[in-house]
Amino acid sequence: MRTLQRRLAETGVSYTDLVQHTRFEAAAKMLGNPATQILDISNELGYEDPSNFARAFQRIAGVRPNEYRKNHYIM
């Protein structure tokens, strides 16, 4: 783990940033399926609380997951 952190630091990326962006990309993809509940996405990505997921998602996307889904997938 420490070697990974050092290598990421060499490229200017932190481990935390990598995890957050990976989770965001997975969530954005999962939001494309309207049958998948946001609570299920939160649980699938390892968040203990859906509100933590919503805040983390909003930090990157600028909108909450339900707004993102509405703006990107539902016509």
NORSULMO-V397651 format. One record per backbone hydrogen bond with DSSP energy under -1.0 kcal/mol. NH is the residue of the N-H (numbers start at 1). CO is the residue of the C=O. If there is no record, write none. Layout:
BEGIN
NH,CO
NH,CO
END
This chain:
BEGIN
5,1
6,2
7,3
8,4
9,5
10,6
12,9
13,8
18,14
19,15
20,16
21,17
22,18
23,19
24,20
25,21
26,22
27,23
28,24
29,25
30,26
31,27
32,29
33,30
36,33
41,37
42,38
43,39
44,40
45,41
46,43
47,42
53,49
54,50
55,51
56,52
57,53
58,54
59,55
60,56
61,57
62,58
68,64
69,65
70,66
71,67
72,68
73,69
74,69
END
